């Protein structure tokens, strides 16, 4: 059965984007071979992308997934990609299927398409929704040695109870710490 995985690079202070969705901070950390990513790539069955992540936020330097330079995984992965949206009349974009409505339904659609592989969630709000609904199985974070001070937090839940994780793997690739954990509901 497909598992749901939140996959992101995060700053040491817990941001996955800079202000207004800026992603330029990731540049210095991309390109170094990373065995954790190499291990994950063939195991991905489908992507579930939040609408904000798909559009690239508000930053002028963001590369939304709807443009070739913003393709997930730099275009190195191809397969079913679903964008969670509230707008059922979303204009079509080649290679992406828009799923409007309930998060649980979107996850089920992505799981069916994943054919037993991982459903990788891209986007903090979508990942948080999956976690709160009990749908998130694992988290793979690439911890970068940088402090951003502002942006979109990896996990932000006002007055929320802690979420217990169980380590699965920890490794280092260049300056990046890879942290792979299972959600312990």
Secondary structure as the mmCIF struct_conf table of DSSP 4:
data_model
#
loop_
_struct_conf.conf_type_id
_struct_conf.id
_struct_conf.beg_label_comp_id
_struct_conf.beg_label_asym_id
_struct_conf.beg_label_seq_id
_struct_conf.end_label_comp_id
_struct_conf.end_label_asym_id
_struct_conf.end_label_seq_id
STRN STRN1 UNK A 4 UNK A 11
TURN_TY1_P TURN_TY1_P1 UNK A 12 UNK A 13
BEND BEND1 UNK A 14 UNK A 14
STRN STRN2 UNK A 15 UNK A 17
HELX_RH_3T_P HELX_RH_3T_P1 UNK A 19 UNK A 21
HELX_RH_3T_P HELX_RH_3T_P2 UNK A 24 UNK A 29
BEND BEND2 UNK A 30 UNK A 32
HELX_RH_AL_P HELX_RH_AL_P1 UNK A 35 UNK A 41
TURN_TY1_P TURN_TY1_P2 UNK A 42 UNK A 43
STRN STRN3 UNK A 44 UNK A 50
HELX_RH_AL_P HELX_RH_AL_P2 UNK A 51 UNK A 55
TURN_TY1_P TURN_TY1_P3 UNK A 56 UNK A 56
BEND BEND3 UNK A 58 UNK A 58
TURN_TY1_P TURN_TY1_P4 UNK A 60 UNK A 61
TURN_TY1_P TURN_TY1_P5 UNK A 65 UNK A 66
BEND BEND4 UNK A 67 UNK A 67
HELX_RH_3T_P HELX_RH_3T_P3 UNK A 68 UNK A 70
HELX_RH_3T_P HELX_RH_3T_P4 UNK A 72 UNK A 75
TURN_TY1_P TURN_TY1_P6 UNK A 76 UNK A 76
BEND BEND5 UNK A 79 UNK A 79
STRN STRN4 UNK A 80 UNK A 85
BEND BEND6 UNK A 86 UNK A 86
TURN_TY1_P TURN_TY1_P7 UNK A 88 UNK A 89
HELX_LH_PP_P HELX_LH_PP_P1 UNK A 90 UNK A 92
STRN STRN5 UNK A 93 UNK A 93
TURN_TY1_P TURN_TY1_P8 UNK A 94 UNK A 95
STRN STRN6 UNK A 96 UNK A 96
STRN STRN7 UNK A 97 UNK A 100
BEND BEND7 UNK A 101 UNK A 101
HELX_RH_AL_P HELX_RH_AL_P3 UNK A 103 UNK A 114
TURN_TY1_P TURN_TY1_P9 UNK A 115 UNK A 116
BEND BEND8 UNK A 117 UNK A 117
STRN STRN8 UNK A 118 UNK A 122
BEND BEND9 UNK A 123 UNK A 123
HELX_RH_AL_P HELX_RH_AL_P4 UNK A 124 UNK A 132
TURN_TY1_P TURN_TY1_P10 UNK A 133 UNK A 134
STRN STRN9 UNK A 138 UNK A 144
BEND BEND10 UNK A 145 UNK A 145
BEND BEND11 UNK A 150 UNK A 151
STRN STRN10 UNK A 152 UNK A 153
BEND BEND12 UNK A 154 UNK A 155
TURN_TY1_P TURN_TY1_P11 UNK A 158 UNK A 159
HELX_LH_PP_P HELX_LH_PP_P2 UNK A 160 UNK A 162
STRN STRN11 UNK A 165 UNK A 173
TURN_TY1_P TURN_TY1_P12 UNK A 174 UNK A 175
STRN STRN12 UNK A 176 UNK A 183
#
